[in-house]
C-alpha cells in the first residue's frame, strides 16, 4: 500500500541527480529513493533553450520492491516522452512546449550552460497549499565550457569566429570547427572541444557578422587563412591541427584536407559529402541552387549537379511531406561520370580520417557518402587510420550527447523550405552519444600518431670500439 505525504516513507523520499553540475557530455544518475514498493511516480524535465523557449518531457515510472526508481536501469511505463531504458531519456526526449517554436537546443548565448529542472510527482499524493506542492525537485546543469576555458571573439585577418582555449598554458592540439548549410559559428562544439583539451576555433564563413547570408561562391582561401592564423597564433602542440565539420562542413573538411594537406593533421566529417555539391538550399537566390558553392583560386570547383544527365529536383520539390532532400541527390548519383568529376580527391589527405554517417539521413545520403570516401581511401592505399561509424536508424542531425533529438522536421535556416532530417529520437540520441565517444577516441589516437611522426628519429648508436691489441 502506497505511503502518502506525512508518513515515514514520504519523509524519506528524495530525488537524486548525480552529478548535478558537469559537462554536457557527462551522463547523470537520475533516481528517486524512499518510495513505497510499486508506487507510480511521474518524472518531468523543463529547460529554457534558444530564444526563451521552454522544452519539456515527462514519463511515468513504477518503483521496485525496495522503493527505488533509477533511470539507468528502469524503462518508463508506456505513454511518456520516451520508451526503453535510457539514463538521460528525460533530456533527449524533450520537445518545445509551444508547437512551431524555434528548434535551437542550446542557450541564447550559444556556449552558455543549460539548466534543467527535474521534478518527481508522486501518484495519489494530495496537493499541498501553495507555495508548496507534492513534487520533489532537482536541477541538472549541463556545461559546454569547463572551468578555466577561455572564450575570445576573433575579428582579425579577415576571420570571423570564436576561439575557445583550454585551461592551462598549453601548447594545445587544435581543431578548426565548421558549420553546415545553416551557416553561423558553431560555438557549442568548439567550447566542448576546448573542455577536452583542444584549442578550438569555430569559424564562420556565411550567415555570421559581416559575411554573406549565403554559401554561394564561398572562397576556400578563407579556410587557408584560418589554418595559417591558427598555426602562427596558437602554436599548436606538435603542429597538430584537425578539421571538424558538419554536413556541408563535413564536405568542406574533406575538401580542405585534399587542397591544403600540409596544413591539416586529421579530418572529422560529421555526415559529410563524398562529392562537391552546388549551393543547394543555402544558395543566393540570384545565383540559384545549381550555382557553385566553392571557389578555389578564383575558379568554381566542379560539382555534382553540373552537366548531370540524371539529376532531378522533383523528388524534393514535389515529393510527399515531410520531404527528403536526400531523394533528389540520389537521382544525381546515378550519373557515374558526374560523380567522378565531382568526387573529392580524399587520397590527398595526409592524416587520419573519421567519418560519421546516418543510415536514415533525410538531408543527403551520408551513409552512402561515408562508404564512398572509405572505399576510395582504401583503393588508394591511404597510409593513415580511417574510421567510418555509420549509425543505424539515425538521421542527419548528429551532434553530441544529451541534447534533444525530437525535432525531425524543420524549416531550412537559409531557404526556409520544410524538410526532415530523418531518423527517430531514440536512434538519434544513441548516435549522438556513440559519435562523440568515437570522436574523442579518434582525436586522442590522431594526436599520438602525429606526435610519433613528428619526433626526430633517434641518432644511430655508435658501433662498438674495436678491441685493443696487446
Helices and strands as residue ranges (DSSP letters): H 8-12, E 14-18, E 21-23, E 29-33, E 40-49, E 53-62, E 69-70, H 89-92, E 95-96, E 114-122, E 135-143, E 150-156, E 159-165, E 174-178, H 187-195, E 199-203, E 218-219, H 221-234, G 237-239, E 241-246, H 248-259, G 261-263, E 266-270, G 280-282, E 294-296, E 299-300, H 314-317, H 325-332, H 336-342, G 346-348, E 352-358, H 366-379, E 386-391, E 409-411, E 418-420, H 425-454
